[in-house]
Amino acid sequence: MNVELNGNSLKLMTGDITKQATEAIVNAANGSLLGGGGVDGAIHRAAGVQLLEECKALRKEKLQGEMLPTGDAVLTKGYDLPAKHVIHTVGPVWEGNAHREEQLLANCYKNTLQLAKEKEITSISFPSISTGIFRFPIKLASEVALGTVVEFLQRYEFGHVVMTLFSDEDYEVYAKTLQGIMNASDKE
């Protein structure tokens, strides 16, 4: 599914985010930035050991050894990935506090898009942040993610955003949500 917004494009697809050739891909990272399971582990494996080394240096120098806070975003090179850059963001772990966790998830998308814009990146691929081992409900996550991305693309000239979803089931949830958002904006 593809939509045009303010001269920008938003595409939904299923696939492997490590194979995306957008300028940047987004890593649903853990706060340590040292790799892990799911998308985070896959990106670290595909990018090679240089990514881990840059993340260690970034953590030591920029974060003074602290964890990357939930909702924040940082940029590294892509190394062995087709993408030139990786933007790492830490999604919230679902604990049932919907309002707080929705805001933290929205911050992941907002801060990532803002960082990409500042670095003049014009194409980016996102996974469905926090919906794997962090257990964020997929329908709510799709509403937060797409609502945030659509609002950003309606406001700014950016380029191309891809939501790279893990399964056909996730794609269907995101497609239904996006259709609802587009129908609502057509009525305004």
C-alpha positions in Angstrom: 0.0 0.0 0.0 1.3 3.4 -1.0 0.0 6.9 -0.1 1.2 10.4 -1.1 1.2 13.1 1.6 2.3 16.7 0.9 4.7 15.5 -1.9 6.0 12.7 0.4 5.3 9.0 0.1 4.4 6.4 2.7 4.6 2.7 1.8 3.6 -0.3 3.8 5.2 -3.7 2.9 6.2 -7.0 4.5 9.9 -7.9 4.4 13.3 -7.9 6.0 14.3 -4.5 7.2 18.0 -5.4 6.9 17.5 -5.7 3.1 16.0 -2.2 2.6 17.9 0.2 0.4 16.5 3.4 1.9 19.1 5.9 3.1 18.4 4.8 6.7 16.7 2.0 8.5 15.4 2.2 12.0 16.6 -0.2 14.7 14.1 -1.0 17.5 17.1 -1.1 19.9 17.4 -1.9 23.5 18.9 0.9 25.6 22.4 -0.6 25.7 22.8 -0.3 21.9 24.7 -3.5 22.0 22.4 -5.7 20.0 19.8 -8.2 21.2 17.0 -10.2 19.8 14.4 -9.5 17.1 15.0 -6.6 14.8 17.9 -5.3 16.9 19.9 -8.6 16.7 19.1 -9.0 13.0 20.4 -5.5 12.2 23.6 -6.0 14.2 24.3 -9.3 12.5 23.7 -7.9 9.0 25.7 -4.7 9.6 28.7 -6.5 11.0 30.9 -6.0 14.0 31.7 -2.3 13.0 28.2 -1.4 14.0 28.7 -2.8 17.5 32.0 -0.9 17.8 30.4 2.4 16.8 27.5 1.8 19.2 30.0 1.1 22.1 31.8 4.4 21.3 28.6 6.3 21.0 27.4 4.9 24.3 30.7 5.8 26.0 31.2 9.3 24.5 27.7 10.7 23.8 25.7 8.9 26.5 28.5 8.8 29.2 27.9 5.1 29.6 24.2 5.5 30.3 21.4 3.7 28.4 19.7 5.4 25.5 16.4 6.6 27.0 13.1 5.2 25.7 11.8 7.4 22.8 15.2 9.0 22.0 17.1 8.3 18.8 20.8 8.2 17.7 22.4 7.8 14.3 25.2 5.4 13.2 26.6 4.2 9.9 25.0 1.2 8.2 28.3 -0.6 7.4 27.4 -3.9 5.6 23.7 -3.0 5.3 22.3 -1.7 2.0 21.2 1.4 4.0 23.9 4.1 4.6 22.6 4.8 8.1 20.9 3.1 11.1 18.8 5.2 13.4 18.5 3.5 16.8 15.5 4.2 19.0 14.3 2.4 22.1 10.6 1.6 22.2 8.6 1.2 25.3 7.9 -2.2 27.0 4.1 -2.6 27.2 3.0 -2.7 30.8 -0.6 -1.6 30.2 -0.2 2.1 30.9 -1.6 3.0 27.5 -1.3 6.8 27.6 2.3 6.9 28.9 3.4 4.1 26.6 1.6 5.6 23.6 3.5 8.9 24.1 6.8 7.1 24.4 6.2 5.1 21.2 5.1 8.3 19.4 8.4 9.9 20.6 10.3 7.0 18.9 8.8 7.9 15.5 8.9 11.7 16.0 12.5 11.8 17.2 13.7 9.4 14.5 12.1 11.4 11.7 13.4 14.7 13.2 16.9 13.3 13.4 16.7 12.0 9.8 15.4 15.4 8.6 18.3 17.2 10.5 20.8 14.9 8.8 19.2 15.5 5.4 18.1 11.8 5.0 15.2 11.6 2.6 14.2 7.9 2.8 13.8 5.7 5.8 12.5 2.3 6.7 10.8 1.6 10.0 9.9 -1.7 11.7 6.9 -2.0 13.9 8.6 -0.7 17.0 7.9 -2.5 20.4 5.4 -5.1 19.0 7.8 -8.0 19.3 9.3 -9.0 22.7 8.2 -5.6 24.1 4.6 -6.8 23.7 3.0 -3.5 22.6 -0.4 -4.4 21.1 -0.1 -4.3 17.3 -3.4 -2.4 16.6 -2.5 0.4 19.1 1.1 0.4 17.8 -0.1 0.9 14.2 -2.3 3.8 15.3 0.5 5.5 17.1 3.1 4.8 14.4 1.0 5.8 11.4 -0.7 8.7 13.1 2.8 10.1 14.0 4.3 9.5 10.6 1.3 10.9 8.7 1.3 14.0 10.8 5.0 14.5 10.2 4.7 14.0 6.5 1.8 16.4 6.2 3.8 19.0 8.0 7.3 18.7 6.4 8.9 18.0 3.1 10.8 14.8 3.8 10.8 12.2 1.0 10.0 8.5 1.4 9.0 6.5 4.5 8.6 2.7 4.4 6.9 0.6 7.1 8.6 -2.7 6.8 6.4 -5.2 8.6 7.4 -8.6 9.8 4.3 -10.6 8.8 1.2 -10.5 6.5 -0.9 -10.3 9.7 1.0 -7.1 10.8 0.7 -5.7 7.3 -3.1 -6.2 7.4 -3.4 -4.4 10.7 -1.3 -1.5 9.5 -3.1 -1.3 6.1 -6.5 -1.1 7.9 -5.2 1.6 10.2 -3.7 3.6 7.4 -6.9 3.3 5.3 -8.8 4.7 8.3 -6.4 7.6 8.8 -6.6 8.5 5.0 -10.4 8.2 5.0 -10.7 10.5 8.1 -8.3 13.1 6.5 -10.4 13.0 3.2 -13.5 14.0 5.2 -11.7 17.1 6.7 
